[in-house]
Amino acid sequence: IADLIDAGTSAPDKNYVHNQIASSSSWVVTHNLNKFPSVTVVDSAGTHVNGNITHNSINQTTITFISNGTPSPFSGKAFFN
């Protein structure tokens, strides 16, 4: 029990929201979170979208969208946490 951290004194987890305004099938996002975050993507209508996530570094991620072997450009948001 002595090794447990009081949840009230720990730092909150970092997060970042990326707005992709220009339609693109590949989003390169510099999030500067200093970690390999989980990523959730929604299109401009708010619909969940699956993409190929590549963590280039602990501060940058590339998300690529392909449908039926063809690049699928769109705009939307990516949530990093």
N, CA and C of each residue as an Amber inpcrd file, in Angstrom:
protein
   243
   0.8280000  -1.1800000   0.0000000   0.0000000   0.0000000   0.0000000
   0.8740000   1.2450000   0.0000000   2.0260000   1.2060000   0.6400000
   2.8980000   2.3770000   0.7050000   3.4060000   2.7810000  -0.6750000
   3.4050000   1.8530000  -1.6510000   3.9070000   2.1590000  -2.9770000
   2.8470000   2.7970000  -3.8870000   1.6180000   2.8670000  -3.4340000
   0.5620000   3.4540000  -4.2450000   0.6970000   4.9760000  -4.2880000
   0.4060000   5.5580000  -5.4480000   0.4570000   7.0100000  -5.5960000
  -0.9430000   7.5580000  -5.3880000  -1.0440000   8.6060000  -4.6040000
  -2.3230000   9.2650000  -4.3860000  -2.7570000   9.8960000  -5.7060000
  -3.9020000   9.4740000  -6.2350000  -4.3880000   9.9630000  -7.5260000
  -4.5670000  11.4750000  -7.5220000  -4.8030000  12.0500000  -6.3970000
  -4.9940000  13.4880000  -6.3090000  -3.7060000  14.2830000  -6.4660000
  -2.5530000  13.6470000  -6.3230000  -1.2920000  14.3800000  -6.4090000
  -0.5060000  14.0700000  -7.6790000  -0.9610000  13.1270000  -8.4990000
  -0.2320000  12.8070000  -9.7190000  -0.5790000  13.8110000 -10.8210000
   0.3640000  14.0120000 -11.7380000   0.1460000  14.9460000 -12.8480000
  -0.8650000  14.3650000 -13.8280000  -1.7080000  15.2100000 -14.4000000
  -2.6750000  14.7070000 -15.3920000  -1.9470000  14.2420000 -16.6540000
  -2.5320000  13.2720000 -17.3390000  -1.9440000  12.7630000 -18.5730000
  -2.0580000  13.8320000 -19.6510000  -1.0340000  13.9340000 -20.4950000
  -1.0140000  14.9170000 -21.5670000  -1.8640000  14.4360000 -22.7450000
  -2.4520000  15.3840000 -23.4740000  -3.2160000  15.0560000 -24.6690000
  -3.0780000  16.1910000 -25.6770000  -3.5120000  15.9250000 -26.9130000
  -3.4150000  16.9080000 -27.9860000  -4.5190000  16.6350000 -28.9980000
  -5.1340000  17.6940000 -29.5290000  -6.1340000  17.5640000 -30.5790000
  -5.5830000  18.2500000 -31.8280000  -5.5180000  17.4830000 -32.9140000
  -5.0310000  18.0060000 -34.2000000  -6.2170000  18.2700000 -35.1130000
  -6.3120000  19.4820000 -35.6620000  -7.3440000  19.8290000 -36.6460000
  -6.7080000  19.7600000 -38.0300000  -7.1690000  18.8320000 -38.8490000
  -6.6900000  18.7090000 -40.2280000  -7.6880000  19.4450000 -41.1090000
  -7.3540000  20.6730000 -41.4930000  -8.2780000  21.5050000 -42.2560000
  -8.2630000  21.1400000 -43.7410000  -7.0630000  20.9670000 -44.3020000
  -6.9460000  20.6010000 -45.7210000  -7.1110000  19.0930000 -45.8720000
  -7.9150000  18.6660000 -46.8220000  -8.0940000  17.2340000 -47.0670000
  -6.7730000  16.6040000 -47.4760000  -6.4520000  15.4860000 -46.8490000
  -5.2160000  14.7750000 -47.1570000  -5.3830000  13.3080000 -46.7930000
  -4.7020000  12.4260000 -47.5230000  -4.7470000  11.0000000 -47.2100000
  -3.6160000  10.6070000 -46.2640000  -2.7360000  11.5510000 -45.9580000
  -1.6450000  11.3050000 -45.0210000  -1.4740000  12.5450000 -44.1450000
  -1.6760000  12.3540000 -42.8480000  -1.5360000  13.4610000 -41.9040000
  -0.2600000  13.2520000 -41.1070000   0.6470000  14.2050000 -41.1530000
   1.8530000  14.1730000 -40.3270000   1.6230000  15.1630000 -39.1970000
   1.5740000  14.6370000 -37.9670000   1.1920000  15.4590000 -36.8160000
   2.3370000  15.5170000 -35.8090000   2.7650000  16.7290000 -35.5210000
   3.7240000  16.9440000 -34.4390000   2.9120000  17.2980000 -33.2030000
   2.8650000  16.3720000 -32.2410000   2.0250000  16.5400000 -31.0480000
   2.8240000  16.9590000 -29.8230000   4.1370000  16.7460000 -29.8260000
   5.0220000  17.1440000 -28.7270000   4.5800000  16.6350000 -27.3590000
   4.0570000  15.4120000 -27.3070000   3.6200000  14.8210000 -26.0430000
   4.7290000  14.0440000 -25.3430000   5.8520000  13.8520000 -26.0360000
   6.9980000  13.1390000 -25.4600000   6.6340000  11.7080000 -25.0510000
   5.7860000  11.0730000 -25.8830000   5.3730000   9.6860000 -25.6630000
   4.7590000   9.1510000 -26.9500000   4.4890000   7.8560000 -27.0010000
   3.8000000   7.2290000 -28.1230000   2.3160000   7.1390000 -27.7410000
   1.5230000   8.1350000 -28.1240000   0.1320000   8.1900000 -27.6540000
  -0.8080000   7.2890000 -28.4490000  -1.9640000   7.0170000 -27.8510000
  -3.0410000   6.3860000 -28.6080000  -3.6780000   7.4810000 -29.4620000
  -4.2700000   7.0770000 -30.5880000  -4.8120000   8.0480000 -31.5350000
  -6.2220000   7.6290000 -31.9520000  -7.1450000   8.5820000 -31.9370000
  -8.4940000   8.3880000 -32.4390000  -8.7500000   9.4640000 -33.4810000
  -9.3190000   9.0600000 -34.6300000  -9.5560000  10.0010000 -35.7250000
 -11.0480000  10.0500000 -36.0520000 -11.5400000  11.2780000 -36.3000000
 -12.8970000  11.4640000 -36.7890000 -12.8360000  12.3590000 -38.0220000
 -13.7590000  12.1310000 -38.9620000 -13.8080000  12.9950000 -40.1410000
 -14.5660000  14.2740000 -39.7970000 -14.7210000  15.1620000 -40.7800000
 -15.3520000  16.4640000 -40.5200000 -16.8190000  16.3380000 -40.1000000
 -17.4390000  15.1780000 -40.3580000 -18.8180000  14.9330000 -39.9110000
 -18.8690000  14.3100000 -38.5210000 -17.6840000  14.0110000 -37.9390000
 -17.6290000  13.4170000 -36.6070000 -17.6790000  11.9020000 -36.5920000
 -17.5410000  11.2680000 -37.7650000 -17.5770000   9.8150000 -37.8710000
 -16.1950000   9.2300000 -37.6180000 -16.1130000   8.1960000 -36.7880000
 -14.8390000   7.5350000 -36.4880000 -14.2450000   6.9590000 -37.7660000
 -12.9390000   7.1680000 -37.9560000 -12.2330000   6.7080000 -39.1470000
 -11.0140000   5.9060000 -38.7120000 -10.7610000   4.7830000 -39.3840000
  -9.5700000   3.9860000 -39.1130000  -8.4590000   4.3840000 -40.0710000
  -7.2650000   4.4970000 -39.5350000  -6.1040000   4.8230000 -40.3540000
  -4.9140000   4.0180000 -39.8910000  -3.8690000   4.0100000 -40.6970000
  -2.6260000   3.3400000 -40.3320000  -1.7810000   4.3300000 -39.5360000
  -1.5070000   4.0050000 -38.2810000  -0.7600000   4.8810000 -37.3810000
   0.7090000   4.4800000 -37.3750000   1.5840000   5.4430000 -37.6480000
   3.0270000   5.2230000 -37.5600000   3.6100000   6.2780000 -36.6350000
   4.2130000   5.8380000 -35.5380000   4.8600000   6.7720000 -34.6250000
   6.2720000   7.0170000 -35.1450000   6.4950000   8.1980000 -35.7320000
   7.8020000   8.5550000 -36.2720000   8.8120000   8.8020000 -35.1540000
   8.3240000   9.3180000 -34.0410000   9.1420000   9.5930000 -32.8600000
   8.1780000   9.7550000 -31.6880000   8.7090000  10.0870000 -30.5200000
   7.8290000  10.2920000 -29.3670000   7.0650000  11.6120000 -29.4670000
   7.3580000  12.4060000 -30.5050000   6.6870000  13.6920000 -30.6720000
   5.9960000  13.8810000 -32.0170000   6.0760000  12.8700000 -32.8880000
   5.4550000  13.0050000 -34.2160000   4.8460000  11.6790000 -34.6620000
   3.6620000  11.7700000 -35.2690000   2.9270000  10.6030000 -35.7540000
   2.4150000  10.8700000 -37.1620000   2.4700000   9.8410000 -38.0250000
   1.8770000   9.9260000 -39.3530000   0.6760000   8.9900000 -39.3940000
  -0.4550000   9.5090000 -39.8830000  -1.6690000   8.7220000 -40.0330000
  -1.9830000   8.6690000 -41.5280000  -2.1020000   7.4470000 -42.0690000
  -2.3540000   7.2630000 -43.4930000  -3.7030000   6.5870000 -43.6830000
  -4.4710000   7.1000000 -44.6320000  -5.8180000   6.5940000 -44.8910000
  -5.8900000   6.0300000 -46.3020000  -6.2150000   4.7420000 -46.4040000
  -6.3400000   4.0690000 -47.6900000  -7.6210000   3.2410000 -47.6620000
  -8.4140000   3.3400000 -48.7380000  -9.6410000   2.5680000 -48.8590000
  -9.5960000   1.7990000 -50.1740000  -9.7290000   0.4850000 -50.0940000
  -9.6790000  -0.3800000 -51.2850000  -8.4190000  -0.1460000 -52.1140000
  -7.2890000   0.0660000 -51.4370000  -6.0130000   0.2530000 -52.1140000
  -5.7910000   1.6370000 -52.6820000  -6.7230000   2.5540000 -52.4430000
  -6.6210000   3.9110000 -52.9800000  -6.5240000   4.9160000 -51.8360000
  -5.5940000   5.8840000 -51.9160000  -5.5320000   6.9330000 -50.8870000
  -6.8830000   7.6300000 -50.7430000  -7.2810000   7.8960000 -49.5120000
  -8.5860000   8.5010000 -49.2250000  -8.4000000   9.8220000 -48.4780000
  -8.2930000  10.9180000 -49.2040000  -8.0970000  12.2060000 -48.5320000
  -9.3900000  12.7290000 -47.8960000  -9.2490000  13.3080000 -46.7130000
 -10.3700000  13.9650000 -46.0460000  -9.8220000  14.8620000 -44.9540000
 -10.6720000  15.6950000 -44.3890000 -10.2920000  16.5480000 -43.2680000
 -11.0110000  16.0410000 -42.0230000 -10.5480000  16.4900000 -40.8660000
 -11.1610000  16.0640000 -39.6090000 -10.2740000  16.3740000 -38.4360000
 -10.3710000  15.5510000 -37.4060000  -9.5970000  15.7490000 -36.1760000
  -8.9550000  14.4450000 -35.7460000  -7.7880000  14.5540000 -35.1360000
  -7.1140000  13.4180000 -34.5120000  -6.9000000  13.7650000 -33.0430000
  -7.2840000  12.8380000 -32.1770000  -7.1650000  13.0140000 -30.7370000
  -6.0320000  12.1250000 -30.2320000  -5.0460000  12.7020000 -29.5930000
  -3.8770000  12.0000000 -29.0730000  -3.9080000  12.0270000 -27.5510000
  -3.7250000  10.8490000 -26.9170000  -3.6260000  10.8310000 -25.4510000
  -2.7730000   9.6700000 -24.9900000
